[in-house]
Amino acid sequence: MRWACLITVLFTSSHGLTQTTAPPLPTREFRGAWVATVRGIDWPFEPGDPTEKQQKEIVAIVAKAAELKLNALIFQVRPAGDAVYQSDIEPWSPWFTGKMGKAPLPMWDPLEFFIKEAHEHGIELHAWFNPFRALSGTKFSGSVKHISKEHPEWCIHYGEDLWMDPGEAGVRERSKAVMLDVLRRYEVDGIHMDDYFYPYPLKKNGNAIEFQDGRTWNAYRTTGGTLTRSDWRRSNVDNFIQSLYEDVKKEKPWVRFGISPFGIWRPNNPEGYAKGALDAYEDISADSLKWLQNGWCDYLAPQLYWPTEPKNLGFNVLFDWWLTQNTSRRHIWPGMASDRVLSDRQPSEILKQISYTRERSVYMPPGHLHWNFSALMKNKGTLADLCQKRAYQDFAIPPSASWLGPNKPDAPSLSIQDGKATWSYADVRMDSFVKWWLVQVFENDQWVSKKLLPAHEKSFTLSPKMGAIAIRAISNTGMSSDASVSR
């Protein structure tokens, strides 16, 4: 038993003088939700809406997430070769302003605004990028700074969308530069990629439509390349992901890098299951198992959008398979299809899936992501109410990632005066190791994790029913200090 658990604190309660042990370690669970901007799925409700309305929508999203005790939002900042933030590389997103390249008036930055709002509520904000989609649909065309105008030879029409060719080195470098630019300039907690690498296959009149990347394929063969076309495509994606992960860690090693691939690596994995399903390895050149086992991500969020019951495709079976493949011991936090509540499932199905991830916590700290936030915001089938009452009763903070830095911060000095707790370090240089302050209070004869405060906030007002307070420093990698306790 650690010595910290032996600390005792004396305080006065309504029951008289009482003795209690130090507060327990906080509950750890990643509770996330995707906030999509493409086609106005989650935000903004209408492209080009007035600034005040769009900002109020962000405030409402964060407030709802905080009410539900979520602790991470995955915000789509690059839907299709565009930017939902101030960028010198790519144009403003039309899904934000109503026209590609058009700046908001008055000028404001949704990513900066979202980060600040989320952090004030103790919620992580992960910036979500689509790496290779150039245009989604035909509603908007490219503006002057868009890749389709600067490098039309790098783009390929496929169905109603326009795609960047992953076989083009310039495409991979541009996508990486976009993500690293956001990493350097914004206080994001994660860099996140979705499942669009090579496009999902389409058919016309029952026949497969070929992705026309012959230019880069022939160039590869001309230089002496010996891989098959299928292997070559996968190598383009593999090299991109490995290089991006390594560069993220060189720049800000504590920022989590996450990928949300298609939920099945290949059909018949596990054996006898997922027969007839999409082969992401072959069809979209996504070797997600390789990325996981090589440690090229900090968390994998496979999109397990199936219910728990079907024999061929089931959430539980597929999740367990991913856990058995986790040789690099990264976090695996599945995506759940909360948007399909009242379509092909009841809200109880989502609660079952949350419970199942917790039952597997012996393998790693649990976590999950909701696709999408609107399902919670609109309380689809009373899903949000049920999550709040049954799944998210206790406060939780994101799990630590010790491979990004195992050192835990020192406990701060804590004092109380006139009902207000304040804390600090004698050596202010220690502040640079802190990302959050966890506030725990003793009330109703038990310790309760109350709030996660951003690093710059170092005070908390106590209510009369709080008999004691404890403060823990949480590092950039999620490591917790011992508790400083006062009454």
C-alpha positions as CSV (number, residue, x, y, z in Angstrom):
1,M,0.0,0.0,0.0
2,R,1.3,3.4,-1.0
3,W,2.1,5.7,1.9
4,A,-0.3,8.4,0.6
5,C,-3.2,6.0,1.3
6,L,-2.2,6.1,5.0
7,I,-2.6,9.8,5.4
8,T,-5.5,10.8,7.6
9,V,-7.3,14.0,7.7
10,L,-9.3,15.5,10.6
11,F,-12.2,17.7,9.9
12,T,-15.5,18.8,11.4
13,S,-18.8,17.5,9.9
14,S,-22.4,17.6,10.9
15,H,-21.6,14.4,12.7
16,G,-18.9,15.9,14.8
17,L,-15.1,15.2,14.6
18,T,-14.5,12.5,12.0
19,Q,-11.4,10.8,10.6
20,T,-11.0,9.7,7.0
21,T,-8.2,8.3,4.8
22,A,-6.8,10.3,1.9
23,P,-9.0,10.5,-1.2
24,P,-9.0,7.6,-3.6
25,L,-7.4,7.8,-7.0
26,P,-9.8,9.3,-9.6
27,T,-11.9,7.1,-11.9
28,R,-10.2,6.7,-15.3
29,E,-12.2,6.4,-18.5
30,F,-12.1,8.1,-21.9
31,R,-15.6,9.4,-22.7
32,G,-15.6,11.0,-26.1
33,A,-17.9,12.1,-28.9
34,W,-17.2,13.2,-32.5
35,V,-18.3,16.7,-33.5
36,A,-18.5,16.7,-37.3
37,T,-18.5,19.9,-39.4
38,V,-18.8,18.3,-42.9
39,R,-22.3,18.8,-44.3
40,G,-23.3,20.4,-41.0
41,I,-23.7,17.1,-39.2
42,D,-23.1,18.4,-35.7
43,W,-21.8,22.0,-36.1
44,P,-22.5,24.6,-37.4
45,F,-26.2,24.1,-37.8
46,E,-26.1,26.1,-41.0
47,P,-23.0,27.2,-42.9
48,G,-22.6,31.0,-42.9
49,D,-24.8,31.6,-39.8
50,P,-24.0,34.7,-37.8
51,T,-21.0,34.5,-35.5
52,E,-23.0,34.9,-32.3
53,K,-25.2,32.0,-33.2
54,Q,-22.3,29.7,-34.1
55,Q,-20.5,30.5,-30.9
56,K,-23.6,29.9,-28.8
57,E,-23.9,26.5,-30.5
58,I,-20.3,25.6,-29.4
59,V,-21.0,26.8,-25.9
60,A,-24.1,24.6,-25.8
61,I,-22.2,21.6,-27.1
62,V,-19.5,21.9,-24.4
63,A,-22.1,22.6,-21.7
64,K,-24.0,19.4,-22.7
65,A,-20.8,17.4,-22.7
66,A,-19.9,18.7,-19.2
67,E,-23.4,18.0,-18.0
68,L,-23.1,14.4,-19.2
69,K,-19.6,14.1,-17.7
70,L,-17.9,13.5,-21.0
71,N,-14.2,14.4,-21.0
72,A,-13.2,14.6,-24.6
73,L,-14.6,16.1,-27.8
74,I,-13.2,15.2,-31.3
75,F,-13.8,18.3,-33.4
76,Q,-13.5,18.0,-37.2
77,V,-11.3,20.9,-38.4
78,R,-10.4,19.6,-41.9
79,P,-13.4,18.1,-43.5
80,A,-12.1,18.2,-47.1
81,G,-8.9,20.1,-47.9
82,D,-10.2,23.1,-46.0
83,A,-9.9,24.6,-42.5
84,V,-12.3,25.3,-39.7
85,Y,-9.6,27.5,-38.2
86,Q,-7.2,30.3,-39.3
87,S,-4.7,28.6,-41.8
88,D,-2.1,29.9,-44.1
89,I,-2.0,26.5,-45.9
90,E,-5.7,25.8,-46.8
91,P,-8.8,27.9,-47.3
92,W,-11.6,28.5,-44.8
93,S,-14.1,25.7,-44.9
94,P,-17.4,26.4,-46.7
95,W,-19.2,24.2,-44.1
96,F,-18.3,27.0,-41.7
97,T,-18.7,30.3,-43.6
98,G,-20.9,29.2,-46.5
99,K,-18.3,29.7,-49.2
100,M,-14.8,28.1,-49.5
101,G,-12.1,30.7,-48.8
102,K,-14.5,33.2,-47.3
103,A,-13.2,34.4,-43.9
104,P,-15.7,34.9,-41.1
105,L,-16.9,38.4,-40.4
106,P,-16.2,39.5,-37.8
107,M,-13.0,37.4,-37.8
108,W,-12.9,34.6,-35.2
109,D,-11.4,31.1,-35.0
110,P,-13.7,28.2,-34.1
111,L,-10.9,25.9,-33.1
112,E,-9.4,28.4,-30.7
113,F,-12.8,29.2,-29.3
114,F,-13.7,25.5,-28.9
115,I,-10.4,24.7,-27.2
116,K,-10.8,27.5,-24.7
117,E,-14.5,26.6,-23.9
118,A,-13.7,22.9,-23.6
119,H,-10.7,23.4,-21.3
120,E,-12.6,25.7,-19.0
121,H,-15.0,22.8,-18.5
122,G,-12.2,20.2,-18.0
123,I,-12.8,18.6,-21.4
124,E,-10.1,17.6,-23.8
125,L,-10.3,18.8,-27.4
126,H,-8.9,16.6,-30.1
127,A,-8.5,18.1,-33.6
128,W,-9.9,15.7,-36.2
129,F,-8.6,15.7,-39.8
130,N,-9.7,13.9,-43.0
131,P,-6.3,13.2,-44.6
132,F,-7.1,12.7,-48.3
133,R,-10.6,13.9,-49.1
134,A,-10.5,17.0,-51.3
135,L,-14.2,17.9,-51.7
136,S,-17.3,16.3,-50.2
137,G,-20.1,16.3,-52.7
138,T,-20.7,18.9,-55.3
139,K,-22.3,21.7,-53.3
140,F,-19.0,23.7,-53.0
141,S,-16.2,24.1,-55.4
142,G,-12.5,24.7,-54.6
143,S,-11.2,28.3,-54.0
144,V,-7.9,29.7,-55.0
145,K,-5.9,28.2,-52.1
146,H,-7.6,24.8,-52.4
147,I,-5.5,21.8,-53.4
148,S,-7.8,21.3,-56.5
149,K,-6.7,24.7,-57.8
150,E,-3.1,24.7,-56.7
151,H,-2.4,21.1,-57.8
152,P,-5.3,19.7,-59.9
153,E,-3.0,16.9,-61.0
154,W,-3.0,15.6,-57.5
155,C,-6.8,15.2,-57.4
156,I,-9.0,12.4,-58.7
157,H,-12.8,12.5,-59.1
158,Y,-14.4,9.4,-57.6
159,G,-18.2,9.3,-57.4
160,E,-19.5,12.7,-56.3
161,D,-16.4,13.4,-54.3
162,L,-12.9,14.7,-55.2
163,W,-10.0,12.9,-53.6
164,M,-6.3,13.6,-53.1
165,D,-4.1,10.9,-54.4
166,P,-2.2,9.2,-51.5
167,G,0.3,7.9,-54.0
168,E,1.5,11.5,-54.6
169,A,4.3,12.4,-52.2
170,G,3.2,16.1,-52.3
171,V,-0.3,15.1,-51.1
172,R,1.1,13.2,-48.1
173,E,3.4,16.0,-47.2
174,R,0.7,18.6,-47.5
175,S,-1.7,16.6,-45.2
176,K,1.1,16.1,-42.7
177,A,2.0,19.8,-42.8
178,V,-1.6,20.8,-42.1
179,M,-1.8,18.6,-39.0
180,L,1.6,19.7,-37.7
181,D,0.7,23.3,-38.2
182,V,-2.4,22.9,-35.9
183,L,-0.3,20.9,-33.4
184,R,2.2,23.8,-33.2
185,R,-0.2,26.7,-33.0
186,Y,-3.0,25.4,-30.9
187,E,-3.3,23.8,-27.5
188,V,-5.0,20.7,-28.8
189,D,-5.0,17.6,-26.6
190,G,-5.0,15.2,-29.6
191,I,-4.5,14.8,-33.3
192,H,-7.2,12.5,-34.7
193,M,-7.7,10.9,-38.2
194,D,-10.8,9.2,-39.5
195,D,-11.2,6.2,-41.7
196,Y,-10.9,7.8,-45.2
197,F,-7.6,6.8,-46.7
198,Y,-8.2,5.5,-50.2
199,P,-11.9,6.0,-50.9
200,Y,-14.6,3.4,-50.0
201,P,-15.3,1.4,-53.2
202,L,-18.3,2.4,-55.4
203,K,-20.1,0.4,-58.1
204,K,-22.0,1.4,-61.2
205,N,-24.4,-0.9,-62.9
206,G,-23.1,-3.7,-60.6
207,N,-19.5,-3.1,-61.6
208,A,-16.7,-1.8,-59.4
209,I,-15.5,1.7,-60.2
210,E,-11.7,1.9,-60.3
211,F,-9.9,4.7,-58.5
212,Q,-7.9,6.3,-61.3
213,D,-4.5,6.7,-59.7
214,G,-2.6,5.3,-62.7
215,R,-0.4,8.4,-62.9
216,T,1.3,7.8,-59.6
217,W,1.2,4.0,-59.9
218,N,3.0,4.2,-63.3
219,A,5.5,6.6,-61.9
220,Y,6.3,4.2,-59.0
221,R,6.8,1.3,-61.5
222,T,9.0,3.5,-63.7
223,T,11.4,4.1,-60.8
224,G,11.7,0.3,-60.3
225,G,9.0,-0.3,-57.7
226,T,8.2,-4.0,-57.3
227,L,5.2,-4.0,-55.0
228,T,1.8,-5.0,-56.3
229,R,-0.7,-2.1,-56.8
230,S,-2.6,-3.2,-53.7
231,D,0.6,-3.4,-51.5
232,W,1.9,-0.1,-53.0
233,R,-1.3,1.7,-52.0
234,R,-1.1,0.3,-48.4
235,S,2.6,1.3,-48.2
236,N,1.6,4.9,-49.1
237,V,-0.8,5.1,-46.2
238,D,1.5,3.2,-43.8
239,N,4.4,5.5,-44.6
240,F,2.2,8.6,-44.1
241,I,0.9,7.4,-40.7
242,Q,4.3,6.3,-39.4
243,S,5.9,9.6,-40.4
244,L,3.1,11.7,-39.0
245,Y,3.2,9.8,-35.7
246,E,6.9,10.3,-35.3
247,D,6.7,14.0,-36.2
248,V,3.9,14.6,-33.7
249,K,6.0,13.0,-31.0
250,K,9.0,15.1,-31.9
251,E,7.0,18.3,-31.7
252,K,4.7,17.6,-28.7
253,P,5.2,14.1,-27.4
254,W,2.4,14.4,-24.8
255,V,-0.3,15.1,-27.4
256,R,-2.3,11.9,-28.2
257,F,-2.4,10.7,-31.7
258,G,-5.6,8.8,-32.5
259,I,-7.0,6.9,-35.5
260,S,-10.6,5.7,-36.0
261,P,-10.4,3.1,-38.7
262,F,-13.2,0.9,-40.1
263,G,-14.1,-1.5,-37.3
264,I,-13.0,-4.7,-39.1
265,W,-9.4,-5.2,-40.1
266,R,-10.2,-8.0,-42.5
267,P,-13.1,-10.4,-42.9
268,N,-12.7,-13.6,-41.0
269,N,-10.9,-11.8,-38.2
270,P,-11.6,-13.3,-35.7
271,E,-12.0,-16.6,-37.5
272,G,-15.5,-17.3,-38.6
273,Y,-16.7,-13.7,-38.1
274,A,-17.3,-10.7,-40.3
275,K,-17.7,-12.8,-43.4
276,G,-18.9,-10.8,-46.4
277,A,-17.9,-7.5,-44.7
278,L,-15.8,-4.8,-46.3
279,D,-12.2,-5.6,-46.5
280,A,-10.6,-2.3,-45.4
281,Y,-7.1,-3.8,-45.8
282,E,-7.8,-4.4,-49.5
283,D,-10.6,-1.9,-50.4
284,I,-9.4,1.3,-48.8
285,S,-5.7,0.3,-48.2
286,A,-6.0,0.6,-44.4
287,D,-3.8,-1.9,-42.5
288,S,-5.0,-0.7,-39.1
289,L,-3.7,-3.8,-37.4
290,K,-0.2,-2.9,-38.5
291,W,-0.5,0.7,-37.2
292,L,-1.7,-0.6,-33.8
293,Q,0.9,-3.3,-33.4
294,N,3.8,-1.0,-34.5
295,G,2.7,1.6,-32.0
296,W,2.0,4.3,-34.6
297,C,-0.9,5.6,-32.6
298,D,-1.7,6.4,-28.9
299,Y,-5.3,5.2,-29.2
300,L,-7.2,3.3,-31.8
301,A,-11.0,3.9,-32.0
302,P,-12.3,1.2,-34.4
303,Q,-15.7,2.1,-35.6
304,L,-17.6,-0.8,-34.1
305,Y,-21.0,0.3,-35.3
306,W,-22.8,-3.0,-34.9
307,P,-25.0,-4.2,-32.0
308,T,-23.8,-6.8,-29.5
309,E,-26.1,-9.6,-30.6
310,P,-25.5,-10.6,-34.3
311,K,-23.4,-13.7,-34.7
312,N,-21.4,-12.6,-37.8
313,L,-21.0,-9.0,-36.9
314,G,-21.1,-8.1,-33.2
315,F,-19.6,-5.3,-31.1
316,N,-18.4,-7.6,-28.3
317,V,-16.7,-10.2,-30.5
318,L,-14.9,-7.6,-32.6
319,F,-13.9,-5.5,-29.6
320,D,-12.4,-8.6,-27.9
321,W,-10.5,-9.4,-31.1
322,W,-8.9,-6.0,-31.2
323,L,-7.8,-6.4,-27.5
324,T,-6.1,-9.7,-28.3
325,Q,-4.1,-8.0,-31.1
326,N,-2.9,-5.1,-28.9
327,T,0.7,-6.2,-28.7
328,S,2.0,-2.6,-28.3
329,R,-0.4,-2.1,-25.4
330,R,-2.0,1.1,-26.8
331,H,-5.5,2.3,-25.8
332,I,-8.4,0.8,-27.7
333,W,-11.5,2.9,-27.3
334,P,-14.3,1.8,-29.7
335,G,-16.6,4.0,-31.6
336,M,-20.3,3.4,-31.0
337,A,-23.2,4.2,-33.4
338,S,-25.2,6.3,-31.1
339,D,-26.8,8.0,-34.1
340,R,-28.6,4.7,-35.0
341,V,-30.7,4.7,-31.8
342,L,-34.4,4.4,-32.8
343,S,-33.2,3.2,-36.2
344,D,-31.8,-0.3,-35.7
345,R,-31.3,-0.3,-32.0
346,Q,-32.6,1.0,-28.7
347,P,-30.6,3.3,-26.4
348,S,-30.1,0.3,-24.0
349,E,-27.8,-1.1,-26.7
350,I,-25.3,1.8,-26.3
351,L,-25.4,1.3,-22.5
352,K,-24.6,-2.4,-22.9
353,Q,-21.6,-1.5,-25.1
354,I,-20.3,1.0,-22.5
355,S,-20.6,-1.6,-19.8
356,Y,-18.8,-4.2,-21.9
357,T,-15.8,-1.9,-22.4
358,R,-15.7,-1.5,-18.6
359,E,-15.8,-5.3,-18.1
360,R,-12.6,-5.5,-20.1
361,S,-10.8,-2.9,-18.0
362,V,-8.3,-5.6,-16.7
363,Y,-6.7,-5.2,-20.1
364,M,-6.5,-1.4,-20.2
365,P,-8.3,1.6,-18.9
366,P,-11.8,1.7,-20.5
367,G,-13.0,4.3,-23.0
368,H,-15.4,4.8,-25.9
369,L,-16.6,7.4,-28.4
370,H,-20.1,8.3,-29.5
371,W,-20.8,8.8,-33.2
372,N,-22.1,11.5,-33.1
373,F,-22.6,14.3,-30.7
374,S,-26.0,15.2,-32.2
375,A,-27.4,11.9,-30.9
376,L,-26.6,13.1,-27.4
377,M,-27.4,16.8,-28.0
378,K,-30.9,15.8,-29.3
379,N,-31.3,13.2,-26.6
380,K,-32.3,10.6,-29.3
381,G,-34.5,8.0,-27.7
382,T,-33.6,9.6,-24.3
383,L,-30.0,8.3,-24.8
384,A,-28.4,11.3,-23.1
385,D,-30.7,11.0,-20.1
386,L,-30.0,7.3,-19.7
387,C,-26.2,7.8,-20.1
388,Q,-26.3,10.5,-17.4
389,K,-28.4,8.4,-15.0
390,R,-26.9,5.0,-15.5
391,A,-23.5,5.2,-17.3
392,Y,-22.0,8.5,-16.3
393,Q,-23.0,8.8,-12.6
394,D,-19.4,9.3,-11.5
395,F,-16.9,11.9,-12.7
396,A,-14.0,10.4,-14.7
397,I,-10.8,11.8,-16.2
398,P,-9.0,10.4,-19.3
399,P,-6.6,7.6,-18.7
400,S,-2.9,8.3,-18.6
401,A,-0.5,7.3,-21.4
402,S,2.7,6.3,-19.5
403,W,4.6,5.6,-22.8
404,L,4.4,9.3,-23.5
405,G,6.0,10.2,-20.2
406,P,5.8,8.2,-17.0
407,N,6.8,10.9,-14.5
408,K,4.2,12.1,-12.2
409,P,4.1,15.8,-11.0
410,D,4.7,16.9,-7.4
411,A,1.8,17.6,-5.2
412,P,1.1,21.4,-4.8
413,S,1.0,23.3,-1.6
414,L,-2.7,23.8,-0.5
415,S,-4.3,26.2,1.9
416,I,-7.8,27.4,2.8
417,Q,-8.8,30.9,3.8
418,D,-12.3,32.3,4.2
419,G,-13.9,29.3,2.5
420,K,-11.6,29.4,-0.6
421,A,-8.9,26.9,-1.4
422,T,-5.8,28.0,-3.2
423,W,-2.7,26.1,-4.3
424,S,0.6,26.6,-6.0
425,Y,4.2,25.4,-6.3
426,A,7.1,27.0,-4.4
427,D,9.1,26.6,-7.6
428,V,6.9,28.1,-10.4
429,R,8.9,26.1,-13.0
430,M,6.8,23.1,-11.8
431,D,3.7,24.7,-13.4
432,S,5.0,23.6,-16.9
433,F,4.4,20.0,-16.0
434,V,0.7,20.5,-15.1
435,K,-2.2,20.3,-17.6
436,W,-5.1,20.0,-15.1
437,W,-5.9,20.2,-11.4
438,L,-8.2,17.6,-10.1
439,V,-10.5,18.9,-7.3
440,Q,-11.8,16.3,-4.9
441,V,-14.0,17.1,-1.9
442,F,-15.3,15.3,1.1
443,E,-19.0,15.6,1.4
444,N,-21.8,13.4,2.6
445,D,-19.3,11.2,4.3
446,Q,-17.4,10.3,1.2
447,W,-14.7,11.7,-1.2
448,V,-16.1,12.9,-4.5
449,S,-14.1,13.9,-7.6
450,K,-15.7,17.3,-8.3
451,K,-14.0,19.1,-11.2
452,L,-11.0,19.2,-13.6
453,L,-9.6,22.7,-13.8
454,P,-7.2,24.0,-16.4
455,A,-3.6,24.6,-15.3
456,H,-4.0,28.4,-15.0
457,E,-6.9,28.1,-12.4
458,K,-5.6,27.6,-8.9
459,S,-8.5,28.2,-6.6
460,F,-11.8,26.6,-5.7
461,T,-14.6,28.0,-3.5
462,L,-15.9,25.5,-0.9
463,S,-19.5,25.1,0.1
464,P,-20.4,24.6,3.8
465,K,-21.2,20.9,3.3
466,M,-17.6,20.2,2.1
467,G,-15.6,19.1,5.0
468,A,-12.2,18.8,3.2
469,I,-10.6,19.3,-0.1
470,A,-7.9,17.5,-2.0
471,I,-5.9,18.7,-5.1
472,R,-4.0,16.5,-7.5
473,A,-1.8,17.8,-10.3
474,I,-2.4,16.0,-13.6
475,S,0.5,16.0,-16.1
476,N,0.3,16.5,-19.9
477,T,0.4,12.7,-20.2
478,G,-2.3,12.2,-17.6
479,M,-0.1,11.1,-14.7
480,S,-1.5,12.1,-11.3
481,S,0.4,13.5,-8.4
482,D,-0.3,12.5,-4.8
483,A,-3.1,14.4,-3.2
484,S,-2.6,17.6,-1.2
485,V,-5.3,17.6,1.4
486,S,-6.7,20.4,3.7
487,R,-9.8,21.0,5.7
